Amino acid sequence: MVDAPRPRRFASGRAELPSQQIFQRDWQIYRKFIDNNYLFHREAYACLHRALTQHEPGRPFSFLDVACGDAGASVEALRGTAIAHYEGIDLSRAALDIADHTLPALGCPFVLNEGDFAELLPLRSEPVDVVWIGLSLHHLRTAEKRRVMRAVRSIVGEGGQILIYENTSPDGEGREGWLERWQAQRPFWTAFDAAEWDVIWDHVSAADYPETVSGWRALAQEAGFEQMRELFVAPSDLFRLYAFD
Ligand SMILES: C[S@@+](CC[C@H](N)C(=O)[O-])C[C@H]1O[C@@H](n2cnc3c(N)ncnc32)[C@H](O)[C@@H]1O
């Protein structure tokens, strides 16, 4: 049984920022990253699937997909798991419209909230079993990331899971170094024409703020987690997947 999609609230001015343009207006450009596996979605979401099936196998769980986008990769990761309820949050109306059509495949109730997770999560008290953040926490600066991670810590109960797949630098690398390594991928990402690359570069250079491995660990500790486990490193070494316990 599937909940009828609920009307969505428009909760933030952040959607108007130029750095959101690629997700609001040009979702098909981001889709090319996924379809060509340039960001290693296949491996990262396979890793998420393993984490969800190995943790208390068979026990039904609720899942909060923070910055869910069109939810396509999440639906694949959730197939064959004990998902009992899905909730997605995103600022992009274009992406949520696609998610509305993709999520019924899960066969469980779902709800989509149009809004800014940095505003919505600290206000939330309803608990959830698993929180997943895929390629979106890096849009926030360090202090805001800490605030969101604290909020997430407080809504996931004991025995719950929090997993993130995010822009990460090896220790010692700064943001400029990470951006240089991102730009070095350009010759391999042949699916984009020059105009699309301009949109991508405008977005990434304005909106992407990686953390180092130690930086993520410090954020996790400050947010109240005891442990950070590294479950996947993208072959480009631009992104890493972490579980916080
Ligand atoms: C790079 S995409 C990631 C989508 C999906 N999670 C994935 O793994 O492919 C980033 C997504 O984050 C959303 N986003 C960015 N900042 C946000 C915010 N503050 N609140 C809600 N959504 C946000 C964008 O609209 C976009 O859908």
The ligand as a Tripos MOL2 file, in Angstrom:
@<TRIPOS>MOLECULE
LIG
   27    29     1     0     0
SMALL
NO_CHARGES

@<TRIPOS>ATOM
      1 C1         24.2310   15.9760   -5.7550 C.3       1 LIG1
      2 S1         22.4850   15.7910   -5.5450 S.3       1 LIG1
      3 C2         22.3700   14.2740   -4.6380 C.3       1 LIG1
      4 C3         21.0800   13.5400   -4.8710 C.3       1 LIG1
      5 C4         21.0520   12.1190   -4.3180 C.3       1 LIG1
      6 N1         21.0400   12.1340   -2.8740 N.3       1 LIG1
      7 C5         22.2260   11.3350   -4.8440 C.2       1 LIG1
      8 O1         22.9210   10.6770   -4.0420 O.co2     1 LIG1
      9 O2         22.4360   11.3270   -6.0630 O.co2     1 LIG1
     10 C6         22.2110   16.9820   -4.2980 C.3       1 LIG1
     11 C7         20.7550   17.0990   -3.9240 C.3       1 LIG1
     12 O3         20.6940   17.8420   -2.7330 O.3       1 LIG1
     13 C8         19.6280   18.7500   -2.8070 C.3       1 LIG1
     14 N2         19.9540   19.7970   -1.8410 N.ar      1 LIG1
     15 C9         21.0680   20.5500   -1.7480 C.ar      1 LIG1
     16 N3         21.0320   21.3310   -0.6620 N.ar      1 LIG1
     17 C10        19.8610   21.0600   -0.0410 C.ar      1 LIG1
     18 C11        19.2460   21.5420    1.1570 C.ar      1 LIG1
     19 N4         19.8460   22.4520    1.9180 N.pl3     1 LIG1
     20 N5         18.0410   21.0410    1.5050 N.ar      1 LIG1
     21 C12        17.4250   20.1040    0.7370 C.ar      1 LIG1
     22 N6         17.9650   19.6080   -0.4090 N.ar      1 LIG1
     23 C13        19.1690   20.0830   -0.7800 C.ar      1 LIG1
     24 C14        19.5950   19.1810   -4.2560 C.3       1 LIG1
     25 O4         18.3570   19.7300   -4.6290 O.3       1 LIG1
     26 C15        19.9030   17.8520   -4.9400 C.3       1 LIG1
     27 O5         18.7400   17.1140   -5.1920 O.3       1 LIG1
@<TRIPOS>BOND
     1     1     2 1
     2     2     3 1
     3     2    10 1
     4     3     4 1
     5     4     5 1
     6     5     6 1
     7     5     7 1
     8     7     8 2
     9     7     9 1
    10    10    11 1
    11    11    12 1
    12    11    26 1
    13    12    13 1
    14    13    14 1
    15    13    24 1
    16    14    15 ar
    17    14    23 ar
    18    15    16 ar
    19    16    17 ar
    20    17    18 ar
    21    17    23 ar
    22    18    19 1
    23    18    20 ar
    24    20    21 ar
    25    21    22 ar
    26    22    23 ar
    27    24    25 1
    28    24    26 1
    29    26    27 1
@<TRIPOS>SUBSTRUCTURE
     1 LIG1         1 GROUP 0 **** ****
